[in-house]
Amino acid sequence: MSDVVTTPPAAAPETAPESALTTRDMLLNMGPSHPAMHGVIRILASLDGEKVIHSDIEIGYLHRGFEKDSEVVGWGQVFPYTDRLNYVSPLINNVCYAMGVEKLLDLQTTERCQYIRVIISEISRITDHLTCIAASSMELGAMTGFIYLMKAREYLYELVEELTGARLTVSYVKVGGVKADLPDGWLERLEKALDLAVLEIKEVDRLLTRNRIFIDRVKDVGIISAEEAWSLGFTGPVLRSTGRARDLRKDEPYLVYDRLDFDVPVGAVGDNYDRYLVRMEEMHQSIRIIRQCIKQIPDGPVRVDLTGRPLSGAEMVDSAKMGMTADLLLRTVRPDPTLDGADRLHARRVNVNDKSVVLPPKEDTYSNIEGLMNHFMLIMEGEGLKPPPGEIYIANEAANGELGFYMVSDGSGRAYRVHCRPPCYYLMQGLDRMIEGGMIADVIATFGTINMIAGELDR
Amino acid sequence: MTDVTLTEHPALVRLRAQFGDAVLETHAHRGDHTAVVAPERYHDVMRFLHDDPECDYDFLTDLTAWDRLRMELAPRFEVVVHLYSTSRNDRLRIKTRPTDDEAPAVDSIVDIYRAANWPEREVWDMFGIRFHGHPNLKRILMYEEFVGHPLRKDYPVNKRQPLVEERPIPDDRPSTLFYT
């Protein structure tokens, strides 16, 4: 073909017209309508063939306005908003926020309450991991795994529903305690549910962990080094998959975690497969924690007055009536079945004995004037919880990593500022480092193991 | 703020010895140790806390800000950084107050802590505090046409803004990524 060329070869690239053979990088929008992008995420990727060479992550506009909303309602009324931060593990968000307000108030919760909080946190961790593994395996085509894991989650959600009256909008934890004590026989049913969930998890373990197709899709994909993950602010299973064993439950124990025996699983290379394995093992560790809590949880009335003297439920009501409540107390009000465990003794067994903080048991609200007044004083605009002025930061090991709240109180009935430190905000910050250099199809696998929760990301 | 006591936290002692008057205030509330530093020395303080082997704050947990408008404190804004040290298993809060209320600005610390990248963008978006030297300071939660900064105390909680028309995506969009 050399005889056809008339121009010198060196000049050819400049003068040659753009032909079909010239290649250009392609700009591809993944999301927000992509089925794997969970709603609001847009990944603007420059592609060289199938390879991602650059990416720009936009986290979108969900506009929940959590932080602004928290400034216009009372401290206690923020709980419904925290439910919706990470909507697959709402109980952990509840616990963290309550612990923050308690730190502002300098309030110590009862031991039984702390055990209950550990149990529900670990249940949430399991449901969160189940959802994450289920969704990411489904996105890789393993629909069967999704079905099995959803079944396992269902066993636990039924328990959550029985305890809180809701599956997602739980609002179960309150400042100074929890909404209600555990219903009778709930712990036995929880043990059975865990047994059933373990069977499903094992089924998925058999299905995926050594599955050739699954391994080919996730192993050595989306690698991030421990140093880079640490410098980008990663926490939780994604950080631990790189081999760094940071876990707030071990490093800075809160609640009763220092009394419980469990291991922190870590990965080796920080790829998607490691993140999958870390989450699988963490579920078993959470089950181990719950089983220990069931054995250790103290029973009997642990409610004490401010001097440490045990106080019976009727005593406080009676003292306000100067002993004239004998027949009044015989009248009982049966609250709604979803408030099972809220009857006087139960509620007072777990909650802090401080009328300025804890809502009275529901049947007190319905049956006597003290309870009603107490209830209204806590609920009314501008009344209610009034932490002394100051600022605190509180952090919990949530399912995705460190969930933190920075709170500023000016001494009024409302928060002056509540800032949420969501774990996946920092994880998403590093997503571009994990997908660049990989194939476009691997974006889905990597994004799935980040376990991005939009409600937490865009506050 | 009341209910604060001066404390002898080792890092705070070192900070005061190193920076003297640039450490405006130190206090502890419910066990959280805090130092307020002058905005001119803010970047130096963060560099010191990161590099100094006795401080060794290697992890940026969180960066945010708050608007003190209704507290009638001057200056109006305060940038709040939460640090964590692995070697000492210790947390510390550093705060700085940009002096100009109209156009608040402080130095960016992304060159020290890469984790500060998105939080600083968020603070710019929500409070309108600029960060000098940030590699890509643009809005992150709101859209680019959004007017105002929603977490400021003078921004009404129920204010609405119209949706904007669809924007074309320029084909030669420059890469806005940041790598070190």
Chai-1 contact restraints between the chains, C-beta under 6 A:
chainA,res_idxA,chainB,res_idxB,connection_type,confidence,min_distance_angstrom,max_distance_angstrom,comment,restraint_id
A,H54,B,S175,contact,1.0,0.0,6.0,A-B,restraint_1
A,K68,B,V157,contact,1.0,0.0,6.0,A-B,restraint_2
A,V72,B,V157,contact,1.0,0.0,6.0,A-B,restraint_3
A,K103,B,R30,contact,1.0,0.0,6.0,A-B,restraint_4
A,S231,B,R114,contact,1.0,0.0,6.0,A-B,restraint_5
A,L232,B,R114,contact,1.0,0.0,6.0,A-B,restraint_6
A,L232,B,A115,contact,1.0,0.0,6.0,A-B,restraint_7
A,G233,B,L60,contact,1.0,0.0,6.0,A-B,restraint_8
A,G233,B,A115,contact,1.0,0.0,6.0,A-B,restraint_9
A,D251,B,N89,contact,1.0,0.0,6.0,A-B,restraint_10
A,P388,B,D3,contact,1.0,0.0,6.0,A-B,restraint_11
A,P389,B,M1,contact,1.0,0.0,6.0,A-B,restraint_12
A,P389,B,T2,contact,1.0,0.0,6.0,A-B,restraint_13
A,G390,B,D3,contact,1.0,0.0,6.0,A-B,restraint_14
A,G390,B,H29,contact,1.0,0.0,6.0,A-B,restraint_15
A,I392,B,R30,contact,1.0,0.0,6.0,A-B,restraint_16
A,I392,B,D32,contact,1.0,0.0,6.0,A-B,restraint_17
A,Y393,B,D32,contact,1.0,0.0,6.0,A-B,restraint_18
A,Y393,B,H82,contact,1.0,0.0,6.0,A-B,restraint_19
A,G404,B,D62,contact,1.0,0.0,6.0,A-B,restraint_20
A,V408,B,W66,contact,1.0,0.0,6.0,A-B,restraint_21
A,R417,B,W66,contact,1.0,0.0,6.0,A-B,restraint_22
A,H419,B,T64,contact,1.0,0.0,6.0,A-B,restraint_23
A,R421,B,D62,contact,1.0,0.0,6.0,A-B,restraint_24
A,Q429,B,W118,contact,1.0,0.0,6.0,A-B,restraint_25
A,D458,B,L141,contact,1.0,0.0,6.0,A-B,restraint_26
